[in-house]
Amino acid sequence: MFKIELVEDLCYLGSNISRQGNCDKESEMRIGKASSVFGRLADIWKSNSIRLRNHMDIQSEKGREQKDD
């Protein structure tokens, strides 16, 4: 027979689900991931030797990589 354990939070398909139904931890996780990506892009955005179109392409590609994680 299966026994179901009652937990406060769990991660399911990349989303954090809480017992109370709030999305605080989910929001924190998403903001943290976005902050990490933009932090890695800071030097690129500050560079004057890269054209604006290239900046936009790089940002778009980093966003796609983040979704795959």
PDB file with SEQRES, HELIX, SHEET and CRYST1 records, atoms N, CA, C and O in Angstrom:
SEQRES   1 A   69  MET PHE LYS ILE GLU LEU VAL GLU ASP LEU CYS TYR LEU          
SEQRES   2 A   69  GLY SER ASN ILE SER ARG GLN GLY ASN CYS ASP LYS GLU          
SEQRES   3 A   69  SER GLU MET ARG ILE GLY LYS ALA SER SER VAL PHE GLY          
SEQRES   4 A   69  ARG LEU ALA ASP ILE TRP LYS SER ASN SER ILE ARG LEU          
SEQRES   5 A   69  ARG ASN HIS MET ASP ILE GLN SER GLU LYS GLY ARG GLU          
SEQRES   6 A   69  GLN LYS ASP ASP                                              
HELIX    1 AA1 ASP A   24  LYS A   46  1                                  23    
HELIX    2 AA2 LEU A   52  ASP A   68  1                                  17    
SHEET    1 AA1 2 ASP A   9  TYR A  12  0                                        
SHEET    2 AA1 2 SER A  15  SER A  18 -1                                        
CRYST1    1.000    1.000    1.000  90.00  90.00  90.00 P 1           1          
ATOM      1  N   MET A   1       0.828  -1.174   0.000  1.00  0.00           N  
ATOM      2  CA  MET A   1       0.000   0.000   0.000  1.00  0.00           C  
ATOM      3  C   MET A   1       0.880   1.248   0.000  1.00  0.00           C  
ATOM      4  O   MET A   1       1.950   1.253   0.607  1.00  0.00           O  
ATOM      5  N   PHE A   2       0.434   2.297  -0.675  1.00  0.00           N  
ATOM      6  CA  PHE A   2       1.174   3.549  -0.761  1.00  0.00           C  
ATOM      7  C   PHE A   2       0.839   4.466   0.402  1.00  0.00           C  
ATOM      8  O   PHE A   2      -0.309   4.540   0.843  1.00  0.00           O  
ATOM      9  N   LYS A   3       1.841   5.153   0.886  1.00  0.00           N  
ATOM     10  CA  LYS A   3       1.641   6.128   1.950  1.00  0.00           C  
ATOM     11  C   LYS A   3       1.969   7.509   1.392  1.00  0.00           C  
ATOM     12  O   LYS A   3       3.055   7.708   0.846  1.00  0.00           O  
ATOM     13  N   ILE A   4       1.062   8.454   1.517  1.00  0.00           N  
ATOM     14  CA  ILE A   4       1.264   9.808   1.009  1.00  0.00           C  
ATOM     15  C   ILE A   4       1.767  10.682   2.147  1.00  0.00           C  
ATOM     16  O   ILE A   4       1.149  10.762   3.209  1.00  0.00           O  
ATOM     17  N   GLU A   5       2.893  11.331   1.910  1.00  0.00           N  
ATOM     18  CA  GLU A   5       3.494  12.197   2.911  1.00  0.00           C  
ATOM     19  C   GLU A   5       3.004  13.628   2.722  1.00  0.00           C  
ATOM     20  O   GLU A   5       2.959  14.114   1.591  1.00  0.00           O  
ATOM     21  N   LEU A   6       2.645  14.295   3.774  1.00  0.00           N  
ATOM     22  CA  LEU A   6       2.188  15.673   3.743  1.00  0.00           C  
ATOM     23  C   LEU A   6       3.406  16.582   3.898  1.00  0.00           C  
ATOM     24  O   LEU A   6       4.133  16.474   4.885  1.00  0.00           O  
ATOM     25  N   VAL A   7       3.633  17.466   2.943  1.00  0.00           N  
ATOM     26  CA  VAL A   7       4.786  18.369   2.981  1.00  0.00           C  
ATOM     27  C   VAL A   7       4.320  19.817   2.864  1.00  0.00           C  
ATOM     28  O   VAL A   7       3.210  20.082   2.403  1.00  0.00           O  
ATOM     29  N   GLU A   8       5.169  20.749   3.283  1.00  0.00           N  
ATOM     30  CA  GLU A   8       4.844  22.176   3.197  1.00  0.00           C  
ATOM     31  C   GLU A   8       5.009  22.697   1.766  1.00  0.00           C  
ATOM     32  O   GLU A   8       4.147  23.418   1.263  1.00  0.00           O  
ATOM     33  N   ASP A   9       6.111  22.333   1.116  1.00  0.00           N  
ATOM     34  CA  ASP A   9       6.420  22.796  -0.238  1.00  0.00           C  
ATOM     35  C   ASP A   9       6.971  21.641  -1.055  1.00  0.00           C  
ATOM     36  O   ASP A   9       7.576  20.711  -0.523  1.00  0.00           O  
ATOM     37  N   LEU A  10       6.747  21.724  -2.361  1.00  0.00           N  
ATOM     38  CA  LEU A  10       7.384  20.771  -3.257  1.00  0.00           C  
ATOM     39  C   LEU A  10       7.618  21.424  -4.618  1.00  0.00           C  
ATOM     40  O   LEU A  10       6.928  22.367  -5.006  1.00  0.00           O  
ATOM     41  N   CYS A  11       8.593  20.903  -5.314  1.00  0.00           N  
ATOM     42  CA  CYS A  11       8.900  21.395  -6.653  1.00  0.00           C  
ATOM     43  C   CYS A  11       8.360  20.376  -7.648  1.00  0.00           C  
ATOM     44  O   CYS A  11       8.733  19.203  -7.614  1.00  0.00           O  
ATOM     45  N   TYR A  12       7.485  20.829  -8.527  1.00  0.00           N  
ATOM     46  CA  TYR A  12       6.863  19.942  -9.513  1.00  0.00           C  
ATOM     47  C   TYR A  12       6.951  20.596 -10.875  1.00  0.00           C  
ATOM     48  O   TYR A  12       6.434  21.693 -11.081  1.00  0.00           O  
ATOM     49  N   LEU A  13       7.607  19.922 -11.805  1.00  0.00           N  
ATOM     50  CA  LEU A  13       7.795  20.423 -13.164  1.00  0.00           C  
ATOM     51  C   LEU A  13       8.386  21.827 -13.172  1.00  0.00           C  
ATOM     52  O   LEU A  13       7.990  22.676 -13.971  1.00  0.00           O  
ATOM     53  N   GLY A  14       9.343  22.059 -12.270  1.00  0.00           N  
ATOM     54  CA  GLY A  14      10.039  23.336 -12.226  1.00  0.00           C  
ATOM     55  C   GLY A  14       9.317  24.437 -11.482  1.00  0.00           C  
ATOM     56  O   GLY A  14       9.847  25.543 -11.369  1.00  0.00           O  
ATOM     57  N   SER A  15       8.133  24.176 -10.975  1.00  0.00           N  
ATOM     58  CA  SER A  15       7.383  25.186 -10.229  1.00  0.00           C  
ATOM     59  C   SER A  15       7.292  24.777  -8.764  1.00  0.00           C  
ATOM     60  O   SER A  15       7.136  23.600  -8.440  1.00  0.00           O  
ATOM     61  N   ASN A  16       7.393  25.765  -7.894  1.00  0.00           N  
ATOM     62  CA  ASN A  16       7.305  25.502  -6.464  1.00  0.00           C  
ATOM     63  C   ASN A  16       5.854  25.627  -6.027  1.00  0.00           C  
ATOM     64  O   ASN A  16       5.226  26.666  -6.230  1.00  0.00           O  
ATOM     65  N   ILE A  17       5.335  24.590  -5.440  1.00  0.00           N  
ATOM     66  CA  ILE A  17       3.940  24.555  -4.997  1.00  0.00           C  
ATOM     67  C   ILE A  17       3.937  24.480  -3.479  1.00  0.00           C  
ATOM     68  O   ILE A  17       4.583  23.612  -2.892  1.00  0.00           O  
ATOM     69  N   SER A  18       3.200  25.400  -2.840  1.00  0.00           N  
ATOM     70  CA  SER A  18       3.151  25.399  -1.380  1.00  0.00           C  
ATOM     71  C   SER A  18       1.807  24.853  -0.905  1.00  0.00           C  
ATOM     72  O   SER A  18       0.813  24.855  -1.632  1.00  0.00           O  
ATOM     73  N   ARG A  19       1.816  24.395   0.315  1.00  0.00           N  
ATOM     74  CA  ARG A  19       0.607  23.833   0.908  1.00  0.00           C  
ATOM     75  C   ARG A  19      -0.473  24.900   1.074  1.00  0.00           C  
ATOM     76  O   ARG A  19      -1.662  24.605   0.949  1.00  0.00           O  
ATOM     77  N   GLN A  20      -0.064  26.136   1.353  1.00  0.00           N  
ATOM     78  CA  GLN A  20      -1.014  27.219   1.544  1.00  0.00           C  
ATOM     79  C   GLN A  20      -1.509  27.814   0.225  1.00  0.00           C  
ATOM     80  O   GLN A  20      -2.484  28.566   0.213  1.00  0.00           O  
ATOM     81  N   GLY A  21      -0.861  27.491  -0.859  1.00  0.00           N  
ATOM     82  CA  GLY A  21      -1.291  27.981  -2.164  1.00  0.00           C  
ATOM     83  C   GLY A  21      -0.712  29.326  -2.542  1.00  0.00           C  
ATOM     84  O   GLY A  21      -1.115  29.900  -3.554  1.00  0.00           O  
ATOM     85  N   ASN A  22       0.238  29.860  -1.746  1.00  0.00           N  
ATOM     86  CA  ASN A  22       0.828  31.141  -2.131  1.00  0.00           C  
ATOM     87  C   ASN A  22       1.990  30.920  -3.088  1.00  0.00           C  
ATOM     88  O   ASN A  22       2.478  29.800  -3.236  1.00  0.00           O  
ATOM     89  N   CYS A  23       2.424  31.978  -3.729  1.00  0.00           N  
ATOM     90  CA  CYS A  23       3.475  31.850  -4.748  1.00  0.00           C  
ATOM     91  C   CYS A  23       4.737  32.614  -4.359  1.00  0.00           C  
ATOM     92  O   CYS A  23       5.519  32.992  -5.232  1.00  0.00           O  
ATOM     93  N   ASP A  24       4.949  32.848  -3.067  1.00  0.00           N  
ATOM     94  CA  ASP A  24       6.117  33.606  -2.615  1.00  0.00           C  
ATOM     95  C   ASP A  24       7.427  32.942  -3.036  1.00  0.00           C  
ATOM     96  O   ASP A  24       8.300  33.594  -3.609  1.00  0.00           O  
ATOM     97  N   LYS A  25       7.563  31.658  -2.755  1.00  0.00           N  
ATOM     98  CA  LYS A  25       8.808  30.971  -3.103  1.00  0.00           C  
ATOM     99  C   LYS A  25       8.991  30.877  -4.614  1.00  0.00           C  
ATOM    100  O   LYS A  25      10.108  30.995  -5.118  1.00  0.00           O  
ATOM    101  N   GLU A  26       7.898  30.664  -5.331  1.00  0.00           N  
ATOM    102  CA  GLU A  26       7.963  30.614  -6.800  1.00  0.00           C  
ATOM    103  C   GLU A  26       8.474  31.947  -7.332  1.00  0.00           C  
ATOM    104  O   GLU A  26       9.337  31.979  -8.210  1.00  0.00           O  
ATOM    105  N   SER A  27       7.944  33.040  -6.805  1.00  0.00           N  
ATOM    106  CA  SER A  27       8.374  34.374  -7.230  1.00  0.00           C  
ATOM    107  C   SER A  27       9.847  34.591  -6.916  1.00  0.00           C  
ATOM    108  O   SER A  27      10.592  35.103  -7.751  1.00  0.00           O  
ATOM    109  N   GLU A  28      10.269  34.208  -5.724  1.00  0.00           N  
ATOM    110  CA  GLU A  28      11.677  34.350  -5.332  1.00  0.00           C  
ATOM    111  C   GLU A  28      12.591  33.559  -6.257  1.00  0.00           C  
ATOM    112  O   GLU A  28      13.649  34.047  -6.656  1.00  0.00           O  
ATOM    113  N   MET A  29      12.182  32.329  -6.602  1.00  0.00           N  
ATOM    114  CA  MET A  29      12.994  31.504  -7.500  1.00  0.00           C  
ATOM    115  C   MET A  29      13.125  32.154  -8.873  1.00  0.00           C  
ATOM    116  O   MET A  29      14.226  32.226  -9.421  1.00  0.00           O  
ATOM    117  N   ARG A  30      12.022  32.625  -9.429  1.00  0.00           N  
ATOM    118  CA  ARG A  30      12.043  33.225 -10.756  1.00  0.00           C  
ATOM    119  C   ARG A  30      12.844  34.518 -10.779  1.00  0.00           C  
ATOM    120  O   ARG A  30      13.598  34.764 -11.721  1.00  0.00           O  
ATOM    121  N   ILE A  31      12.689  35.345  -9.753  1.00  0.00           N  
ATOM    122  CA  ILE A  31      13.455  36.588  -9.676  1.00  0.00           C  
ATOM    123  C   ILE A  31      14.938  36.274  -9.535  1.00  0.00           C  
ATOM    124  O   ILE A  31      15.772  36.947 -10.140  1.00  0.00           O  
ATOM    125  N   GLY A  32      15.273  35.267  -8.748  1.00  0.00           N  
ATOM    126  CA  GLY A  32      16.666  34.862  -8.593  1.00  0.00           C  
ATOM    127  C   GLY A  32      17.283  34.389  -9.898  1.00  0.00           C  
ATOM    128  O   GLY A  32      18.422  34.737 -10.210  1.00  0.00           O  
ATOM    129  N   LYS A  33      16.541  33.598 -10.661  1.00  0.00           N  
ATOM    130  CA  LYS A  33      17.043  33.122 -11.951  1.00  0.00           C  
ATOM    131  C   LYS A  33      17.246  34.282 -12.924  1.00  0.00           C  
ATOM    132  O   LYS A  33      18.263  34.355 -13.614  1.00  0.00           O  
ATOM    133  N   ALA A  34      16.271  35.184 -12.973  1.00  0.00           N  
ATOM    134  CA  ALA A  34      16.374  36.337 -13.868  1.00  0.00           C  
ATOM    135  C   ALA A  34      17.537  37.229 -13.461  1.00  0.00           C  
ATOM    136  O   ALA A  34      18.273  37.719 -14.317  1.00  0.00           O  
ATOM    137  N   SER A  35      17.708  37.440 -12.171  1.00  0.00           N  
ATOM    138  CA  SER A  35      18.802  38.263 -11.669  1.00  0.00           C  
ATOM    139  C   SER A  35      20.151  37.664 -12.044  1.00  0.00           C  
ATOM    140  O   SER A  35      21.082  38.379 -12.412  1.00  0.00           O  
ATOM    141  N   SER A  36      20.240  36.350 -11.945  1.00  0.00           N  
ATOM    142  CA  SER A  36      21.484  35.656 -12.306  1.00  0.00           C  
ATOM    143  C   SER A  36      21.823  35.869 -13.776  1.00  0.00           C  
ATOM    144  O   SER A  36      22.970  36.155 -14.120  1.00  0.00           O  
ATOM    145  N   VAL A  37      20.832  35.730 -14.633  1.00  0.00           N  
ATOM    146  CA  VAL A  37      21.057  35.893 -16.075  1.00  0.00           C  
ATOM    147  C   VAL A  37      21.460  37.333 -16.394  1.00  0.00           C  
ATOM    148  O   VAL A  37      22.423  37.563 -17.127  1.00  0.00           O  
ATOM    149  N   PHE A  38      20.728  38.293 -15.849  1.00  0.00           N  
ATOM    150  CA  PHE A  38      21.046  39.689 -16.139  1.00  0.00           C  
ATOM    151  C   PHE A  38      22.394  40.082 -15.545  1.00  0.00           C  
ATOM    152  O   PHE A  38      23.093  40.927 -16.105  1.00  0.00           O  
ATOM    153  N   GLY A  39      22.767  39.479 -14.414  1.00  0.00           N  
ATOM    154  CA  GLY A  39      24.084  39.733 -13.845  1.00  0.00           C  
ATOM    155  C   GLY A  39      25.197  39.285 -14.776  1.00  0.00           C  
ATOM    156  O   GLY A  39      26.225  39.951 -14.898  1.00  0.00           O  
ATOM    157  N   ARG A  40      24.986  38.152 -15.430  1.00  0.00           N  
ATOM    158  CA  ARG A  40      25.989  37.660 -16.379  1.00  0.00           C  
ATOM    159  C   ARG A  40      26.048  38.504 -17.643  1.00  0.00           C  
ATOM    160  O   ARG A  40      27.061  38.513 -18.343  1.00  0.00           O  
ATOM    161  N   LEU A  41      24.961  39.212 -17.935  1.00  0.00           N  
ATOM    162  CA  LEU A  41      24.916  40.047 -19.142  1.00  0.00           C  
ATOM    163  C   LEU A  41      25.413  41.473 -18.906  1.00  0.00           C  
ATOM    164  O   LEU A  41      25.537  42.239 -19.862  1.00  0.00           O  
ATOM    165  N   ALA A  42      25.697  41.844 -17.669  1.00  0.00           N  
ATOM    166  CA  ALA A  42      26.046  43.228 -17.334  1.00  0.00           C  
ATOM    167  C   ALA A  42      27.224  43.740 -18.160  1.00  0.00           C  
ATOM    168  O   ALA A  42      27.151  44.840 -18.708  1.00  0.00           O  
ATOM    169  N   ASP A  43      28.297  42.973 -18.262  1.00  0.00           N  
ATOM    170  CA  ASP A  43      29.470  43.422 -19.021  1.00  0.00           C  
ATOM    171  C   ASP A  43      29.148  43.606 -20.498  1.00  0.00           C  
ATOM    172  O   ASP A  43      29.661  44.522 -21.141  1.00  0.00           O  
ATOM    173  N   ILE A  44      28.310  42.747 -21.028  1.00  0.00           N  
ATOM    174  CA  ILE A  44      27.929  42.853 -22.442  1.00  0.00           C  
ATOM    175  C   ILE A  44      27.126  44.126 -22.668  1.00  0.00           C  
ATOM    176  O   ILE A  44      27.370  44.854 -23.630  1.00  0.00           O  
ATOM    177  N   TRP A  45      26.164  44.397 -21.779  1.00  0.00           N  
ATOM    178  CA  TRP A  45      25.330  45.586 -21.941  1.00  0.00           C  
ATOM    179  C   TRP A  45      26.137  46.866 -21.814  1.00  0.00           C  
ATOM    180  O   TRP A  45      25.820  47.862 -22.464  1.00  0.00           O  
ATOM    181  N   LYS A  46      27.184  46.856 -20.980  1.00  0.00           N  
ATOM    182  CA  LYS A  46      28.006  48.050 -20.786  1.00  0.00           C  
ATOM    183  C   LYS A  46      28.983  48.274 -21.934  1.00  0.00           C  
ATOM    184  O   LYS A  46      29.499  49.380 -22.095  1.00  0.00           O  
ATOM    185  N   SER A  47      29.241  47.260 -22.721  1.00  0.00           N  
ATOM    186  CA  SER A  47      30.213  47.356 -23.801  1.00  0.00           C  
ATOM    187  C   SER A  47      29.704  48.253 -24.929  1.00  0.00           C  
ATOM    188  O   SER A  47      28.584  48.087 -25.413  1.00  0.00           O  
ATOM    189  N   ASN A  48      30.528  49.186 -25.329  1.00  0.00           N  
ATOM    190  CA  ASN A  48      30.190  50.076 -26.448  1.00  0.00           C  
ATOM    191  C   ASN A  48      30.622  49.496 -27.789  1.00  0.00           C  
ATOM    192  O   ASN A  48      30.280  50.036 -28.841  1.00  0.00           O  
ATOM    193  N   SER A  49      31.371  48.399 -27.754  1.00  0.00           N  
ATOM    194  CA  SER A  49      31.868  47.818 -28.997  1.00  0.00           C  
ATOM    195  C   SER A  49      30.885  46.823 -29.614  1.00  0.00           C  
ATOM    196  O   SER A  49      31.136  46.304 -30.702  1.00  0.00           O  
ATOM    197  N   ILE A  50      29.775  46.555 -28.935  1.00  0.00           N  
ATOM    198  CA  ILE A  50      28.778  45.618 -29.450  1.00  0.00           C  
ATOM    199  C   ILE A  50      27.540  46.405 -29.872  1.00  0.00           C  
ATOM    200  O   ILE A  50      27.029  47.224 -29.108  1.00  0.00           O  
ATOM    201  N   ARG A  51      27.067  46.157 -31.078  1.00  0.00           N  
ATOM    202  CA  ARG A  51      25.895  46.862 -31.593  1.00  0.00           C  
ATOM    203  C   ARG A  51      24.641  46.481 -30.814  1.00  0.00           C  
ATOM    204  O   ARG A  51      24.566  45.403 -30.224  1.00  0.00           O  
ATOM    205  N   LEU A  52      23.661  47.379 -30.820  1.00  0.00           N  
ATOM    206  CA  LEU A  52      22.416  47.158 -30.087  1.00  0.00           C  
ATOM    207  C   LEU A  52      21.729  45.874 -30.534  1.00  0.00           C  
ATOM    208  O   LEU A  52      21.218  45.125 -29.701  1.00  0.00           O  
ATOM    209  N   ARG A  53      21.712  45.614 -31.825  1.00  0.00           N  
ATOM    210  CA  ARG A  53      21.055  44.404 -32.327  1.00  0.00           C  
ATOM    211  C   ARG A  53      21.712  43.153 -31.742  1.00  0.00           C  
ATOM    212  O   ARG A  53      21.022  42.191 -31.406  1.00  0.00           O  
ATOM    213  N   ASN A  54      23.020  43.162 -31.621  1.00  0.00           N  
ATOM    214  CA  ASN A  54      23.731  42.020 -31.036  1.00  0.00           C  
ATOM    215  C   ASN A  54      23.391  41.872 -29.559  1.00  0.00           C  
ATOM    216  O   ASN A  54      23.240  40.753 -29.069  1.00  0.00           O  
ATOM    217  N   HIS A  55      23.268  43.001 -28.836  1.00  0.00           N  
ATOM    218  CA  HIS A  55      22.855  42.954 -27.438  1.00  0.00           C  
ATOM    219  C   HIS A  55      21.505  42.243 -27.331  1.00  0.00           C  
ATOM    220  O   HIS A  55      21.313  41.382 -26.473  1.00  0.00           O  
ATOM    221  N   MET A  56      20.586  42.610 -28.200  1.00  0.00           N  
ATOM    222  CA  MET A  56      19.238  42.043 -28.150  1.00  0.00           C  
ATOM    223  C   MET A  56      19.262  40.551 -28.475  1.00  0.00           C  
ATOM    224  O   MET A  56      18.554  39.769 -27.841  1.00  0.00           O  
ATOM    225  N   ASP A  57      20.070  40.151 -29.457  1.00  0.00           N  
ATOM    226  CA  ASP A  57      20.178  38.737 -29.818  1.00  0.00           C  
ATOM    227  C   ASP A  57      20.746  37.918 -28.660  1.00  0.00           C  
ATOM    228  O   ASP A  57      20.273  36.816 -28.380  1.00  0.00           O  
ATOM    229  N   ILE A  58      21.760  38.462 -27.991  1.00  0.00           N  
ATOM    230  CA  ILE A  58      22.391  37.760 -26.864  1.00  0.00           C  
ATOM    231  C   ILE A  58      21.387  37.596 -25.732  1.00  0.00           C  
ATOM    232  O   ILE A  58      21.282  36.520 -25.143  1.00  0.00           O  
ATOM    233  N   GLN A  59      20.646  38.662 -25.424  1.00  0.00           N  
ATOM    234  CA  GLN A  59      19.647  38.595 -24.351  1.00  0.00           C  
ATOM    235  C   GLN A  59      18.588  37.554 -24.678  1.00  0.00           C  
ATOM    236  O   GLN A  59      18.187  36.781 -23.807  1.00  0.00           O  
ATOM    237  N   SER A  60      18.138  37.526 -25.911  1.00  0.00           N  
ATOM    238  CA  SER A  60      17.113  36.573 -26.320  1.00  0.00           C  
ATOM    239  C   SER A  60      17.617  35.137 -26.166  1.00  0.00           C  
ATOM    240  O   SER A  60      16.883  34.269 -25.693  1.00  0.00           O  
ATOM    241  N   GLU A  61      18.848  34.888 -26.559  1.00  0.00           N  
ATOM    242  CA  GLU A  61      19.421  33.553 -26.463  1.00  0.00           C  
ATOM    243  C   GLU A  61      19.594  33.137 -25.008  1.00  0.00           C  
ATOM    244  O   GLU A  61      19.325  31.985 -24.666  1.00  0.00           O  
ATOM    245  N   LYS A  62      20.036  34.047 -24.143  1.00  0.00           N  
ATOM    246  CA  LYS A  62      20.208  33.734 -22.712  1.00  0.00           C  
ATOM    247  C   LYS A  62      18.854  33.404 -22.088  1.00  0.00           C  
ATOM    248  O   LYS A  62      18.766  32.523 -21.233  1.00  0.00           O  
ATOM    249  N   GLY A  63      17.803  34.101 -22.508  1.00  0.00           N  
ATOM    250  CA  GLY A  63      16.482  33.825 -21.988  1.00  0.00           C  
ATOM    251  C   GLY A  63      16.021  32.427 -22.361  1.00  0.00           C  
ATOM    252  O   GLY A  63      15.397  31.737 -21.555  1.00  0.00           O  
ATOM    253  N   ARG A  64      16.330  32.008 -23.586  1.00  0.00           N  
ATOM    254  CA  ARG A  64      15.972  30.649 -24.014  1.00  0.00           C  
ATOM    255  C   ARG A  64      16.723  29.603 -23.227  1.00  0.00           C  
ATOM    256  O   ARG A  64      16.159  28.568 -22.871  1.00  0.00           O  
ATOM    257  N   GLU A  65      18.013  29.863 -22.944  1.00  0.00           N  
ATOM    258  CA  GLU A  65      18.831  28.917 -22.159  1.00  0.00           C  
ATOM    259  C   GLU A  65      18.258  28.790 -20.761  1.00  0.00           C  
ATOM    260  O   GLU A  65      18.192  27.686 -20.219  1.00  0.00           O  
ATOM    261  N   GLN A  66      17.839  29.906 -20.165  1.00  0.00           N  
ATOM    262  CA  GLN A  66      17.294  29.888 -18.800  1.00  0.00           C  
ATOM    263  C   GLN A  66      16.025  29.055 -18.725  1.00  0.00           C  
ATOM    264  O   GLN A  66      15.813  28.352 -17.738  1.00  0.00           O  
ATOM    265  N   LYS A  67      15.180  29.117 -19.741  1.00  0.00           N  
ATOM    266  CA  LYS A  67      13.944  28.348 -19.744  1.00  0.00           C  
ATOM    267  C   LYS A  67      14.219  26.853 -19.783  1.00  0.00           C  
ATOM    268  O   LYS A  67      13.440  26.061 -19.253  1.00  0.00           O  
ATOM    269  N   ASP A  68      15.329  26.463 -20.411  1.00  0.00           N  
ATOM    270  CA  ASP A  68      15.681  25.046 -20.525  1.00  0.00           C  
ATOM    271  C   ASP A  68      16.164  24.462 -19.218  1.00  0.00           C  
ATOM    272  O   ASP A  68      16.138  23.244 -19.044  1.00  0.00           O  
ATOM    273  N   ASP A  69      16.615  25.316 -18.272  1.00  0.00           N  
ATOM    274  CA  ASP A  69      17.165  24.826 -16.992  1.00  0.00           C  
ATOM    275  C   ASP A  69      16.125  24.261 -16.098  1.00  0.00           C  
ATOM    276  O   ASP A  69      16.435  23.813 -14.995  1.00  0.00           O  
TER     277      ASP A  69                                                      
END                                                                             
